Amino acid sequence: MSRRRRILVLCVCCTSLLMVALDNTIVNVALPALGEDLHAPLSGLQWTMDAYTLTLAGLLILSGSVADRIGRRRVFRTGLLIFTAGSLLCGIAPNLPGLVAFRVVQAVGGSMLNPVALSIITTTFTDPKERAQAIGVWGGVAGISMALGPLTGGVLTETAGWRAIFWINVPIGLLAWVLTGRFVPESKARRPRAIDPVGQLLMITLLVSLTYGIIEAPHAGRAVGLGCGAVAAAALAALVWYESRRPEPLIDVRFFRSAPFSGAAAMAVLGFAALGSFLFLTTLYLQRHRGLTAFEAGLCTLPLALTAFVVAPLAGRLVGTRGPRAPLVVAGVCFAVTGALLTRVTLDTPLPPLLACFALFGLGFGMLNPPVTNTAVTGMPAAQASVAAAIASTSRQVGQSLGIAIAGSIVATAATASGFVRAAHAAWWINAGYGALILCLAVITTGRWARGTAQRTAARLMADEPVGSTERHR
């Protein structure tokens, strides 16, 4: 494939990331208006976000396996159509339950996009340095979505209403569908893995029970939270036991023998938990308790988004030349410091220092995404590229769901503005803890010992890979 064609493929794949990631940030800034119009409680706002991210997390790996089996371009184009239809339905939702249900439809389509697009990129860019740079561009597009989302959401919410934030996906989705058919080649594994319905059911049970317990425990009582926690723990134990004994599992637990891969998955969960918590809390703080409009709140998030957009490609180049440790360490420090600084925020905090904290968080997020993505997919057999990419994407969605659920539960009982700010301080300390854990994992999982585990894991996977399971392109 020529360099020009590879760049076109990268652009098409990044369009899907832009659309799916844009939907997260664009909805976030519209939550107060949406909640007022549909009379949604705080838990309803949490479910508006988490119904989307949980469905994505539960289906990403399945979509990666199906793409390996029937063709990545075919699954990608199908996902574009489903996501576009779901967006249209969200825009006409008559009530909160309907909106949550249509968000699930959106996410079913979205699960067929980002992990499949990432595997298309990794099989298109075979040179390690070129791949790292391409993934850096991929991370930069996440920054673009963060920049466009709040601003676009604020403008649309104030001028056309919150429903327009979903309708904007329709032309983007249709354009991406056309471009995919024109430029993206078909690819699949010669010997794709079998579908794993039991593993899929256990995965969904784990994610839904855990998130439901966190969100509903403040209202339904401690017994509900403990019961959901027990179900989640049982589902996790059953998932590990079942998948480790299955010849072609939904989640190949052997991946996690690689310290860099395990570290990347854990850091993705922690980093996106910090992001989900950050966006959820700042949206409510700025609009409900500081009195800013949706557009003004969107402008306030611009330093975060622009910093992430500028830094992500630089982080991708740094990974390609120096390795992942430096950007991951910077990310952990930025998250920890930002969380600690925001514990001092009050209702009278001037905007300039607040915006400086937002920019610092954006620096950390821009440094985190490229090394996490590159580490997750590098060294894995080509026949399992979609699955490895899907695990990385699943970790992000799980993290964002948990971040929103935990932060929302902490502030759920705050009845006044001053009560919200005091409750949010506890959530900001948790965010600082996410950063500290990322920092520790960055040091532990990027050294010589960790690289040795990655090499041994890759060798075992390649040795166990059946003959004829290499990639097939058309």
C-alpha positions in Angstrom: 0.0 0.0 0.0 1.4 3.4 -0.9 2.1 6.0 1.7 -0.7 8.2 0.3 -3.2 5.3 0.6 -2.0 4.6 4.2 -2.6 8.2 5.2 -6.1 8.1 3.7 -6.9 5.0 5.7 -5.6 6.7 8.8 -7.9 9.7 8.1 -10.9 7.5 7.6 -10.3 5.6 10.8 -9.7 8.8 12.8 -13.1 10.0 11.6 -14.8 7.2 13.5 -12.8 8.0 16.6 -13.8 11.7 16.2 -17.4 10.7 16.0 -17.5 8.3 18.9 -15.3 10.4 21.2 -17.1 13.6 20.3 -20.3 11.9 21.4 -18.9 11.6 25.0 -17.8 15.2 25.4 -20.6 16.8 23.5 -23.2 15.0 25.7 -21.3 15.9 28.9 -21.7 19.6 28.5 -25.5 19.2 27.6 -26.3 17.2 30.8 -27.8 20.0 32.8 -30.1 21.1 30.0 -31.0 17.5 29.2 -31.7 16.7 32.8 -34.0 19.8 33.2 -35.9 19.0 30.0 -36.4 15.3 30.8 -36.7 15.8 34.6 -33.7 13.4 35.2 -32.2 13.0 38.6 -28.4 12.9 39.1 -28.4 9.1 38.7 -30.3 9.5 35.5 -27.6 11.7 34.1 -25.0 9.1 35.2 -27.0 6.4 33.3 -27.2 8.7 30.2 -23.4 8.5 30.1 -22.8 5.0 31.5 -25.4 3.2 29.3 -23.2 4.2 26.4 -19.8 3.5 27.9 -20.9 0.2 29.5 -22.3 -1.1 26.3 -19.2 -0.2 24.4 -17.1 -1.9 27.1 -19.2 -5.1 27.0 -19.2 -5.5 23.2 -15.8 -4.2 22.0 -14.0 -7.5 22.3 -16.8 -9.4 20.6 -16.8 -6.8 17.8 -13.0 -7.3 17.4 -13.4 -11.1 17.1 -16.3 -10.8 14.6 -14.2 -8.3 12.6 -11.3 -10.8 12.5 -13.8 -13.4 11.2 -16.0 -11.7 8.6 -13.8 -8.7 7.7 -12.9 -5.5 9.4 -14.1 -3.1 6.7 -17.5 -4.9 6.7 -17.9 -4.7 10.4 -16.7 -1.1 10.4 -19.2 0.0 7.9 -22.0 -1.8 9.7 -21.1 -0.1 12.9 -21.2 3.3 11.2 -24.8 2.7 10.0 -25.9 1.5 13.5 -24.2 4.4 15.3 -25.8 6.9 12.9 -29.3 5.4 13.3 -28.9 5.4 17.1 -27.8 9.0 17.1 -30.9 9.9 15.1 -33.1 8.1 17.6 -31.5 9.8 20.6 -32.4 13.1 19.0 -36.1 12.2 19.1 -36.2 10.4 22.5 -39.4 11.3 24.3 -38.2 10.6 27.9 -35.2 9.5 29.9 -35.7 5.7 29.6 -36.0 6.1 25.8 -32.9 8.2 25.7 -30.9 5.6 27.7 -32.2 2.8 25.4 -31.2 4.7 22.3 -27.8 5.4 23.8 -27.4 1.6 24.0 -28.2 1.4 20.3 -25.5 4.1 19.6 -23.0 2.1 21.6 -23.7 -1.2 19.8 -22.6 0.6 16.6 -19.7 2.4 18.3 -18.4 -1.0 19.6 -17.8 -1.9 15.9 -15.8 1.3 15.2 -12.8 2.2 17.3 -11.2 -1.2 18.1 -11.7 -2.3 14.5 -10.3 1.0 13.2 -7.3 0.7 15.5 -6.6 -2.8 14.3 -6.9 -1.5 10.7 -4.3 1.1 11.5 -1.9 -1.4 13.2 -2.1 -3.8 10.2 -1.7 -0.9 7.7 1.3 0.7 9.3 3.7 -2.2 9.7 6.9 -0.1 10.5 7.1 0.3 14.3 8.1 4.0 14.2 5.5 4.8 11.6 2.9 2.9 13.6 3.8 4.8 16.8 3.4 8.1 14.9 0.1 7.0 13.4 -1.2 6.1 16.9 0.0 9.5 18.1 -2.2 11.1 15.4 -5.0 8.8 16.6 -4.5 10.2 20.2 -4.4 13.7 18.8 -7.8 13.2 17.3 -9.1 12.3 20.8 -7.9 15.8 21.7 -9.7 17.3 18.8 -12.9 15.6 19.9 -12.4 17.0 23.4 -12.0 20.5 21.9 -14.9 20.3 19.5 -17.3 18.4 21.9 -17.8 21.0 24.7 -17.8 24.0 22.3 -20.1 22.4 19.7 -22.3 21.0 22.5 -22.6 24.4 24.1 -23.5 26.1 20.9 -26.0 23.5 19.8 -27.6 23.3 23.3 -28.1 27.0 23.5 -29.2 27.6 19.9 -31.0 24.4 18.8 -31.5 22.5 22.0 -29.8 19.4 23.4 -31.3 17.1 20.8 -29.1 18.6 18.1 -26.0 17.2 19.8 -27.0 13.8 18.6 -28.2 14.8 15.1 -24.7 16.2 14.3 -23.5 12.6 14.2 -25.7 11.8 11.2 -23.7 13.6 8.4 -20.4 12.6 9.9 -21.4 8.9 10.1 -22.7 8.9 6.5 -19.5 10.6 5.2 -17.3 8.1 7.0 -19.4 5.2 5.6 -18.8 6.5 2.0 -15.1 7.1 2.5 -14.6 3.6 4.1 -16.0 1.9 1.1 -13.8 4.0 -1.2 -10.4 3.8 0.5 -10.2 1.2 3.3 -9.1 -2.3 2.1 -10.8 -5.4 3.5 -8.7 -7.5 6.0 -9.3 -10.5 8.2 -7.6 -13.3 10.0 -7.2 -16.6 8.0 -8.2 -18.5 11.1 -10.4 -16.3 13.2 -11.3 -17.3 16.7 -14.7 -18.8 17.6 -17.4 -16.7 19.2 -17.5 -17.1 23.0 -21.1 -16.5 24.2 -20.5 -17.6 27.8 -17.5 -15.3 28.2 -19.5 -12.4 26.7 -22.3 -13.0 29.2 -19.9 -13.0 32.1 -18.2 -9.9 30.9 -21.6 -8.0 30.6 -22.7 -9.3 34.0 -19.4 -8.1 35.6 -19.6 -4.6 34.2 -23.3 -3.9 34.7 -23.5 -5.3 38.2 -20.4 -3.3 39.3 -21.6 0.0 37.8 -25.2 -0.5 38.9 -24.1 -1.0 42.5 -21.9 2.1 42.5 -24.6 4.4 41.0 -27.7 3.1 42.8 -26.2 2.4 46.2 -26.6 6.0 47.5 -30.4 5.8 46.8 -31.2 2.1 47.1 -29.1 1.3 50.2 -26.0 -0.4 51.2 -27.4 -3.9 50.7 -27.9 -3.2 47.0 -24.3 -2.1 46.7 -22.9 -5.1 48.5 -25.1 -7.5 46.5 -24.0 -6.0 43.2 -20.4 -6.1 44.4 -20.7 -9.8 45.2 -22.3 -10.6 41.8 -19.4 -8.6 40.1 -16.8 -10.5 42.1 -18.4 -13.9 41.2 -18.6 -12.9 37.6 -15.0 -11.9 37.5 -13.8 -15.1 39.1 -15.9 -17.2 36.7 -14.7 -15.2 33.7 -11.0 -15.8 34.6 -11.6 -19.5 35.3 -13.6 -20.1 32.2 -11.5 -18.1 29.8 -8.2 -19.7 31.0 -9.6 -23.1 30.0 -11.1 -22.3 26.7 -9.0 -22.9 23.6 -10.3 -19.7 21.8 -11.4 -17.4 24.6 -13.1 -14.0 24.4 -10.3 -12.6 26.5 -7.0 -14.4 26.2 -5.7 -14.3 29.7 -2.2 -15.1 28.4 -2.0 -11.4 27.2 -1.8 -10.4 30.8 1.4 -12.3 31.4 3.0 -9.4 29.6 3.7 -6.7 32.3 3.6 -3.9 29.7 0.2 -5.1 28.4 -1.3 -5.5 31.9 0.1 -2.2 32.9 -1.3 -0.5 29.8 -4.7 -1.9 30.5 -4.6 -0.8 34.1 -3.4 2.6 33.2 -6.1 3.0 30.6 -8.7 2.2 33.3 -7.2 4.7 35.8 -6.6 7.4 33.2 -10.1 7.3 31.8 -11.7 7.0 35.2 -9.9 10.3 36.0 -11.2 11.7 32.7 -14.8 10.6 33.2 -14.9 11.9 36.8 -13.2 15.2 35.7 -15.7 16.0 32.9 -18.7 14.9 34.9 -17.8 17.0 38.0 -16.7 20.1 36.2 -19.8 20.2 34.0 -22.1 20.2 37.1 -19.8 22.6 39.0 -19.6 25.2 36.2 -23.2 25.1 35.1 -25.3 24.2 38.1 -23.3 25.8 40.8 -21.3 28.6 39.1 -24.1 29.7 36.8 -22.2 29.4 33.5 -24.1 28.7 30.3 -23.4 25.5 28.3 -21.3 27.5 25.8 -19.3 29.2 28.6 -18.7 25.9 30.3 -17.5 24.5 26.9 -15.1 27.3 26.5 -13.7 26.6 30.0 -12.7 23.1 28.9 -10.9 24.4 25.8 -7.4 24.6 27.6 -7.7 20.9 28.5 -8.7 19.9 24.9 -6.1 22.0 23.1 -3.3 20.9 25.4 -4.2 17.2 24.8 -4.4 17.8 21.1 -1.0 19.4 20.9 0.7 17.0 23.2 -0.6 13.6 21.9 1.3 13.6 18.6 4.5 14.6 20.5 3.9 11.7 22.9 3.5 9.4 19.9 6.9 10.5 18.5 8.4 10.1 22.0 7.2 6.6 22.3 8.6 5.7 18.9 12.1 7.1 19.7 12.5 6.8 23.5 9.8 4.3 24.7 6.6 4.7 26.7 8.0 5.4 30.2 8.6 9.2 30.0 5.1 10.2 28.7 3.5 7.8 31.2 5.4 9.3 34.1 4.4 12.8 33.0 0.8 11.7 32.8 0.7 10.2 36.3 2.3 13.3 37.8 -0.1 15.7 36.0 -3.2 13.7 37.1 -2.0 13.5 40.7 -1.2 17.2 40.9 -4.4 18.3 39.2 -6.5 16.2 41.6 -4.7 17.7 44.6 -5.1 21.3 43.3 -8.8 20.9 42.6 -9.4 19.9 46.2 -8.9 23.6 47.1 -11.6 24.8 44.6 -14.5 26.8 46.1 -17.5 28.5 44.6 -15.5 31.8 44.5 -12.3 30.4 42.9 -11.2 32.7 40.0 -11.4 31.2 36.6 -7.7 31.7 35.5 -6.2 29.2 38.1 -9.1 26.9 37.4 -8.3 26.9 33.7 -4.6 26.3 34.4 -5.7 23.1 36.2 -7.7 22.1 33.2 -4.7 22.6 30.9 -2.5 20.6 33.3 -5.0 17.7 33.2 -5.0 18.0 29.4 -1.2 17.7 29.4 -1.5 14.4 31.3 -4.3 13.0 29.2 -2.4 13.8 26.0 0.7 12.1 27.3 -1.3 9.0 28.4 -3.2 7.8 25.4 -0.5 7.1 22.7 1.8 5.0 24.9 -1.1 3.0 26.4 -2.4 2.3 22.9 1.0 1.5 21.4 1.9 -0.8 24.3 -1.3 -2.7 24.1 -1.1 -3.6 20.4 2.7 -3.9 19.9 4.2 -7.4 19.9 0.8 -9.2 19.6 0.2 -11.8 16.8 -1.3 -10.1 13.7 -4.2 -12.6 13.8 -5.3 -11.2 17.2 -4.7 -7.5 16.4 -8.4 -6.7 16.7 -8.7 -8.5 20.1 -5.7 -6.8 21.6 -6.9 -3.4 20.4 -10.4 -4.2 21.7 -9.0 -5.0 25.2 -7.3 -1.6 25.3 -10.5 0.1 24.2 -12.5 -1.9 26.7 -10.2 -0.7 29.5 -10.9 2.9 28.5 -14.6 2.5 28.5 -14.6 0.6 31.8 -12.5 3.3 33.3 -14.8 6.1 32.1 -17.9 4.3 33.3 -16.4 3.7 36.8 -15.1 7.2 37.0 -18.5 8.7 36.3 -20.2 6.2 38.6 -17.9 6.8 41.6 -17.8 10.6 41.2 -21.6 10.8 40.9 -22.2 8.6 43.9 -19.9 10.7 46.0 -21.8 13.9 45.3 -25.2 12.4 45.0 -26.3 13.4 48.5 -25.1 17.0 48.2 -28.3 19.1 48.3 -26.6 22.6 48.1 -23.9 24.2 46.1 -21.5 24.4 49.0 -22.3 20.8 49.8 -21.5 19.8 46.2 -18.1 21.5 46.4 -17.2 19.8 49.7 -18.3 16.4 48.4 -16.4 17.0 45.1 -13.2 17.4 47.1 -13.3 13.7 48.1 -13.7 12.9 44.4 -10.7 15.0 43.5 -8.6 13.2 46.0 -9.6 10.0 44.3 -8.5 11.5 41.0 -5.1 12.3 42.6 -4.9 8.6 43.6 -5.5 7.6 40.0 -2.6 9.7 39.0 -0.3 8.2 41.7 -1.2 4.7 40.6 -0.4 5.5 37.0 3.0 6.9 38.0 3.8 3.7 39.9 2.7 1.4 37.1 4.6 3.5 34.5 7.8 2.8 36.4 7.1 -0.8 37.1 5.8 -2.0 33.7 8.3 -0.2 31.4 11.7 -1.5 32.7 13.9 -4.3 31.6 12.0 -7.0 33.6 8.7 -5.9 32.1 10.1 -6.0 28.5 11.3 -9.5 29.2 7.8 -10.6 30.1 6.5 -9.1 27.0 9.0 -10.9 24.8 8.3 -14.2 26.5 4.5 -13.7 26.2 4.8 -12.8 22.5 6.9 -15.9 21.9 4.4 -18.2 23.6 1.5 -16.6 21.6 3.3 -17.0 18.3 4.2 -20.6 19.1 0.6 -21.5 20.0 -0.8 -19.6 16.9 -2.0 -22.2 14.4 -0.4 -22.3 10.9 -2.3 -20.2 8.4 -3.6 -17.6 10.9 -1.8 -14.7 9.4 -3.5 -11.7 8.0 -5.3 -11.7 4.7 -5.9 -8.3 2.9 -8.0 -7.6 -0.1 
